Amino acid sequence: MTNNMQYKKALANVLYYQALAMNKAELQPVLFFEELTTDFWTVQQCRIQYVKDQLEFIEDGNIDDDIEETWKKVFNNEEQVT
């Protein structure tokens, strides 16, 4: 497995566990579908679609600036963590 695919799968795993902590009413507003459509979906279908939507959102470069800022905070911090 390539590193890119491994990271994508790891991210999907994190997103899925995030979705597990959400109920259907919390998921519906953040899905890329109208709520009228998702009204007929199970909570599991909403959770899976949440993961797919979030991965697509990230892959389309929508949070590149946020990702860069977070990366710098975590890995370029000059202060020693004790």
C-alpha positions, -999 to 999 in steps of 0.1 A, spaced: 0 0 0 13 34 -9 18 60 18 -8 82 3 -34 55 3 -24 45 39 -29 82 50 -62 84 32 -75 53 48 -63 65 82 -81 98 77 -112 80 66 -110 60 98 -107 91 119 -136 107 101 -157 76 106 -151 76 143 -160 113 144 -192 105 126 -200 77 151 -202 104 178 -228 123 157 -265 115 154 -284 119 122 -296 154 130 -260 165 134 -248 148 103 -276 160 79 -266 197 77 -229 189 68 -237 163 41 -234 174 5 -271 164 -1 -303 181 7 -319 172 40 -350 161 22 -329 134 5 -312 123 36 -344 121 56 -349 87 41 -314 75 49 -303 55 80 -279 71 104 -253 46 91 -258 58 55 -253 94 67 -221 85 86 -206 68 55 -216 97 33 -201 121 58 -167 104 54 -170 104 16 -180 141 16 -152 152 40 -126 133 20 -138 149 -12 -138 183 4 -102 179 16 -90 164 -18 -105 194 -36 -81 217 -17 -107 235 3 -88 234 36 -52 236 23 -45 268 43 -59 253 75 -39 221 70 -7 241 66 -14 262 97 -21 231 118 10 214 105 32 243 114 17 245 149 23 208 155 56 202 138 74 236 136 69 247 172 102 259 185 92 256 221 101 224 238 71 204 250 77 190 285 
